[in-house]
């Protein structure tokens, strides 16, 4: 994996530290993978997270239960 840490200006930011990209699975505080289709989103929304259940419109992260 070729991540760059939170010191990068392109690191994933937002209101949830449990975020993981739906496409490349990169977590909050790190840059998306180079091939990721969401790469341009440095402040993604919940719908861009792998833990967000779109059908129920709720977070399904184990820590949020």
Secondary structure, DSSP 8 states (H G I E B T S, - for coil): -----TTSTTS--SS-TT-BBTTT--BTTS---TT-TTTT-SS--GGGBTTEETTTTEE--GGG-
